[in-house]
């Protein structure tokens, strides 16, 4: 980490009139122009809404929060929440989470307000919301550009004009050499409210977000099959309920596993089988991602032929957690 990064949050990058977020900025002294571009967008995904207008908006960091909040007023009353998080999986750049059920627009806005600093400053997070029947979407990406999809561009343009923004041809700083940083990489920003993994985990539980991956396939970002690979799993587990336990709360624990599997579903089944043998049950699989075993400490690396067949080669100690299983 450079000395400049160690000095933050007292110093951050500003070129000309453009203030960059703490977590995403160009490596050169490039002055990003403010404004927006729009086009008519056709989704490639069959499950996505039909043709809509798309606007990509770039503003200086100090203007992000009020602009995002105003754009959210274009959303319908009930929305689905989408979260992008820098992935710990060695074959995936970003993890995408989506809420299975709708929440109110105001619920979404209130959570954003509670954590607006990390959402607008951390280079590892993206957050947005969209309507199903009313296909408007507002998304704040990890470079902190704002992306809006809407069937009618008129209200979007009117709002952007109120913020002093005009349509123009833009050259985006993030298409040049640039840096992404987590807020916790800066001295003085080490609390959980600045930790993108902790905030993403909170969002997943509050909004019931699920990872958008095929559980039965094992592919990289390019769609190439990977076959049998090593994984790391972090699980919340609980002892099997005994018949005489009545309505008492079962204690919960966090447990870590390292294993070989050919898919997420196979990895989950291996963890459940191991817990069954230990008289425990899987409460939730908090994290499951593919790893490079050469980056593990020597005591955690698999021995012999462990990587040649599915199975768990390491099960960690259980640590008590304040989450209880009812």
ZARO-713159 format. One record per residue (C-alpha): x, y, z; residue number from 1; chain. Coordinates in steps of 0.05 Angstrom, whole numbers, m for minus. Each point is the difference from the previous one (the first is absolute). Layout:
LOMAR       X       Y       Z   nr  kette
LOMAR       X       Y       Z  NUM      A
...
***
This chain:
LOMAR       X       Y       Z   nr  kette
LOMAR       0       0       0    1      A
LOMAR      27      68     m18    2      A
LOMAR      15      54      51    3      A
LOMAR     m57      41     m29    4      A
LOMAR     m50     m55      14    5      A
LOMAR      26      m6      72    6      A
LOMAR     m16      74      10    7      A
LOMAR     m72      m6     m20    8      A
LOMAR     m55      17      18    9      A
LOMAR      36      68       7   10      A
LOMAR      20       0     m73   11      A
LOMAR     m33     m27     m63   12      A
LOMAR       8       9     m75   13      A
LOMAR     m28      62     m32   14      A
LOMAR      18      21     m71   15      A
LOMAR     m26      68     m22   16      A
LOMAR     m71       5      26   17      A
LOMAR     m13     m75       3   18      A
LOMAR       6     m34      68   19      A
LOMAR       9     m75      m6   20      A
LOMAR     m28     m51      50   21      A
LOMAR      48     m30      50   22      A
LOMAR      m9     m68     m31   23      A
LOMAR       6      13     m75   24      A
LOMAR      44      49     m36   25      A
LOMAR      46       5     m62   26      A
LOMAR      73     m15       7   27      A
LOMAR      18      62     m40   28      A
LOMAR     m22      72      12   29      A
LOMAR     m61      m4     m44   30      A
LOMAR     m56      50       9   31      A
LOMAR     m66     m35      m9   32      A
LOMAR     m55      44     m30   33      A
LOMAR     m69      m2      31   34      A
LOMAR     m62     m15     m40   35      A
LOMAR     m38     m59     m29   36      A
LOMAR      m8     m41     m63   37      A
LOMAR     m63     m37     m21   38      A
LOMAR     m19     m53     m50   39      A
LOMAR     m55     m49     m16   40      A
LOMAR      18     m65      34   41      A
LOMAR     m21     m71     m19   42      A
LOMAR      11     m52      54   43      A
LOMAR      35     m64     m20   44      A
LOMAR     m29     m38      60   45      A
LOMAR     m68     m31     m15   46      A
LOMAR     m22      12      72   47      A
LOMAR      17      74      m2   48      A
LOMAR     m52      54     m18   49      A
LOMAR      m7      18     m74   50      A
LOMAR      31      58     m37   51      A
LOMAR      10      61      44   52      A
LOMAR      40      64       0   53      A
LOMAR      66      m1      38   54      A
LOMAR      35      60      30   55      A
LOMAR      71      m4      28   56      A
LOMAR      15      59      47   57      A
LOMAR      66      23      29   58      A
LOMAR       6      53      54   59      A
LOMAR      52      22      50   60      A
LOMAR      m1     m40      64   61      A
LOMAR     m32      53      44   62      A
LOMAR     m62       1     m45   63      A
LOMAR     m13     m75       0   64      A
LOMAR     m45      m6      61   65      A
LOMAR     m52      54     m17   66      A
LOMAR      m2     m21     m73   67      A
LOMAR      m9     m74      16   68      A
LOMAR     m56      16      50   69      A
LOMAR     m36      43     m52   70      A
LOMAR       7     m53     m53   71      A
LOMAR     m30     m52      48   72      A
LOMAR     m64      41       0   73      A
LOMAR     m10     m24     m72   74      A
LOMAR      m4     m72      25   75      A
LOMAR     m68     m33      10   76      A
LOMAR     m29      m9      70   77      A
LOMAR      25     m72       5   78      A
LOMAR      68     m22     m25   79      A
LOMAR      49     m56      m3   80      A
LOMAR      70      14      28   81      A
LOMAR      64     m18     m37   82      A
LOMAR      69       0      32   83      A
LOMAR      67      m9     m35   84      A
LOMAR      60     m17      43   85      A
LOMAR      73     m13     m19   86      A
LOMAR       5     m75       1   87      A
LOMAR      49     m41      42   88      A
LOMAR      m8     m55     m52   89      A
LOMAR      63      m6     m43   90      A
LOMAR     m41     m14     m63   91      A
LOMAR     m51      57       9   92      A
LOMAR      10      75       0   93      A
LOMAR     m67      19      33   94      A
LOMAR     m54     m35      40   95      A
LOMAR     m71      22     m17   96      A
LOMAR     m55      m7      52   97      A
LOMAR     m74      11     m12   98      A
LOMAR     m59       4      47   99      A
LOMAR     m50     m55     m11  100      A
LOMAR     m58      42      27  101      A
LOMAR     m18      73     m10  102      A
LOMAR      13      53      53  103      A
LOMAR     m28      70       3  104      A
LOMAR      39      56     m34  105      A
LOMAR       4      35      67  106      A
LOMAR      30     m61      34  107      A
LOMAR      54      m2     m53  108      A
LOMAR      14      75       7  109      A
LOMAR       4      m4      76  110      A
LOMAR      53     m55      m3  111      A
LOMAR      39      40     m51  112      A
LOMAR      m2      62      44  113      A
LOMAR      25     m40      60  114      A
LOMAR      62     m23     m40  115      A
LOMAR       5      55     m53  116      A
LOMAR      73      13      13  117      A
LOMAR      24     m70     m17  118      A
LOMAR     m48      m8     m59  119      A
LOMAR      25      64     m32  120      A
LOMAR      73      m7      18  121      A
LOMAR      21     m73       2  122      A
LOMAR      28     m28     m65  123      A
LOMAR     m24     m71      15  124      A
LOMAR     m76      12       3  125      A
LOMAR     m56      16     m47  126      A
LOMAR     m73       9      21  127      A
LOMAR     m66      11     m36  128      A
LOMAR     m74     m15      m5  129      A
LOMAR     m50     m14     m55  130      A
LOMAR     m73     m12     m12  131      A
LOMAR     m29     m61     m35  132      A
LOMAR     m66      27     m27  133      A
LOMAR      25      72      m4  134      A
LOMAR      68     m13     m32  135      A
LOMAR      41      57      30  136      A
LOMAR      68     m16      29  137      A
LOMAR      51      44      37  138      A
LOMAR      69     m29      13  139      A
LOMAR      62      30      34  140      A
LOMAR      58     m41     m28  141      A
LOMAR      68     m14      31  142      A
LOMAR      34      56     m41  143      A
LOMAR     m56      45      30  144      A
LOMAR     m31      14     m67  145      A
LOMAR     m76       1       3  146      A
LOMAR     m39     m42     m50  147      A
LOMAR     m75      11     m12  148      A
LOMAR     m45     m43     m43  149      A
LOMAR     m70      27     m16  150      A
LOMAR     m53      m8     m53  151      A
LOMAR      m5      76      m5  152      A
LOMAR      63      42       3  153      A
LOMAR     m38      65      11  154      A
LOMAR      m5      m1      76  155      A
LOMAR      73     m22       6  156      A
LOMAR      23      58     m44  157      A
LOMAR     m43      50      39  158      A
LOMAR      30     m23      66  159      A
LOMAR      71       2     m26  160      A
LOMAR     m10      71     m27  161      A
LOMAR     m22      21      71  162      A
LOMAR      68     m25      23  163      A
LOMAR      35      41     m53  164      A
LOMAR      19     m60     m43  165      A
LOMAR      m2       1     m76  166      A
LOMAR       6     m55     m52  167      A
LOMAR      70      m5     m30  168      A
LOMAR      50     m49     m28  169      A
LOMAR      38     m27      59  170      A
LOMAR      67     m34       7  171      A
LOMAR      m5     m40      64  172      A
LOMAR      60      m2      46  173      A
LOMAR     m14     m73      16  174      A
LOMAR      13     m19     m73  175      A
LOMAR      72      23      13  176      A
LOMAR      50     m30      49  177      A
LOMAR     m32       9      68  178      A
LOMAR       0     m26      72  179      A
LOMAR     m53     m33      42  180      A
LOMAR       7       2      76  181      A
LOMAR     m42     m22      59  182      A
LOMAR     m10      53      53  183      A
LOMAR      33     m46      52  184      A
LOMAR      65       8     m39  185      A
LOMAR       5      70      28  186      A
LOMAR      26      16      69  187      A
LOMAR     m57      23      45  188      A
LOMAR     m55     m36     m39  189      A
LOMAR       3     m69      33  190      A
LOMAR     m68      m7      34  191      A
LOMAR     m54     m47     m25  192      A
LOMAR     m40      59     m29  193      A
LOMAR      59       9     m49  194      A
LOMAR       9     m74     m16  195      A
LOMAR     m34     m17     m66  196      A
LOMAR      m4     m74      18  197      A
LOMAR     m36      16      65  198      A
LOMAR     m48      50     m32  199      A
LOMAR     m14     m47     m58  200      A
LOMAR     m15     m56      50  201      A
LOMAR     m48      47      37  202      A
LOMAR     m36      17     m64  203      A
LOMAR      m6     m73     m19  204      A
LOMAR     m36     m16      65  205      A
LOMAR     m43      63       3  206      A
LOMAR     m26      m6     m72  207      A
LOMAR       5     m76      m8  208      A
LOMAR      50       5     m57  209      A
LOMAR      23     m63     m35  210      A
LOMAR      61     m11     m43  211      A
LOMAR     m17      m3     m74  212      A
LOMAR      39     m62     m21  213      A
LOMAR     m19     m68     m27  214      A
LOMAR      10     m48      58  215      A
LOMAR      11     m60     m45  216      A
LOMAR      51      29     m48  217      A
LOMAR      72      18      14  218      A
LOMAR      21      53     m50  219      A
LOMAR      48      59      m2  220      A
LOMAR     m19      70     m23  221      A
LOMAR      10     m20     m72  222      A
LOMAR     m48     m59       5  223      A
LOMAR      55     m53      m1  224      A
LOMAR     m13     m63      42  225      A
LOMAR      50     m10      56  226      A
LOMAR     m16     m70      26  227      A
LOMAR      26     m20      69  228      A
LOMAR      31      59      37  229      A
LOMAR      16      21      72  230      A
LOMAR     m51      41      39  231      A
LOMAR      m4      38      66  232      A
LOMAR     m66      m2      37  233      A
LOMAR     m22      41      61  234      A
LOMAR     m63     m28      32  235      A
LOMAR     m46      17      57  236      A
LOMAR     m17     m66      34  237      A
LOMAR     m41     m24      59  238      A
LOMAR      m4     m65      40  239      A
LOMAR     m56     m47     m18  240      A
LOMAR     m61      14      42  241      A
LOMAR     m12     m53      52  242      A
LOMAR     m71     m24      14  243      A
LOMAR       1      27      71  244      A
LOMAR      30      67     m17  245      A
LOMAR     m70      33      m2  246      A
LOMAR      m1      71     m25  247      A
LOMAR      70      18      25  248      A
LOMAR      44      35     m50  249      A
LOMAR      53     m43     m32  250      A
LOMAR      68      34       2  251      A
LOMAR      30      17     m68  252      A
LOMAR      72      m4     m22  253      A
LOMAR      43      23     m59  254      A
LOMAR      43     m54     m31  255      A
LOMAR      49       1     m58  256      A
LOMAR      12     m56     m50  257      A
LOMAR      49     m11     m56  258      A
LOMAR     m21     m51     m52  259      A
LOMAR       2     m25     m72  260      A
LOMAR     m64       0     m41  261      A
LOMAR     m25       6     m72  262      A
LOMAR     m57      49      15  263      A
LOMAR     m30      43      54  264      A
LOMAR     m56     m51      11  265      A
LOMAR      51     m56      10  266      A
LOMAR      40      43      48  267      A
LOMAR     m63      14      41  268      A
LOMAR     m17     m74       1  269      A
LOMAR      70     m17      26  270      A
LOMAR      m6      51      56  271      A
LOMAR     m70     m25      20  272      A
LOMAR      26     m72       0  273      A
LOMAR      58      18      45  274      A
LOMAR     m46      38      48  275      A
LOMAR     m48     m59       1  276      A
LOMAR      56     m45      23  277      A
LOMAR      17      50      55  278      A
LOMAR     m73       5      23  279      A
LOMAR      m6      71     m27  280      A
LOMAR     m43      32     m54  281      A
LOMAR      15      55     m50  282      A
LOMAR     m36      64      18  283      A
LOMAR      27      41     m57  284      A
LOMAR      59       0     m47  285      A
LOMAR      27      70      10  286      A
LOMAR      56      m4     m51  287      A
LOMAR      21     m51     m52  288      A
LOMAR      55      17     m50  289      A
LOMAR      54     m32     m41  290      A
LOMAR      72       9      23  291      A
LOMAR      73      m9     m20  292      A
LOMAR      28     m52      49  293      A
LOMAR      70      27      m9  294      A
LOMAR     m21      64      36  295      A
LOMAR     m21     m39      62  296      A
LOMAR      44      m8      61  297      A
LOMAR      37     m67      m3  298      A
LOMAR     m42     m29      57  299      A
LOMAR     m64      10     m41  300      A
LOMAR      24     m27     m66  301      A
LOMAR     m27     m68     m22  302      A
LOMAR      45     m60       6  303      A
LOMAR      14     m52     m53  304      A
LOMAR     m57     m13     m49  305      A
LOMAR     m53      41      37  306      A
LOMAR     m11      44     m61  307      A
LOMAR     m12     m59     m46  308      A
LOMAR     m69     m18      28  309      A
LOMAR     m58      36      34  310      A
LOMAR       6       7      76  311      A
LOMAR      16      44      59  312      A
LOMAR      73       3      19  313      A
LOMAR      m6      50      57  314      A
LOMAR     m55      16      50  315      A
LOMAR      15      57      48  316      A
LOMAR     m20      10      72  317      A
LOMAR     m70      25      13  318      A
LOMAR      m4      71      28  319      A
LOMAR     m63      22      37  320      A
LOMAR     m41      55     m34  321      A
LOMAR     m56      44      26  322      A
LOMAR     m46     m25     m56  323      A
LOMAR     m48     m51      27  324      A
LOMAR     m39     m54     m37  325      A
LOMAR     m72      m7      23  326      A
***
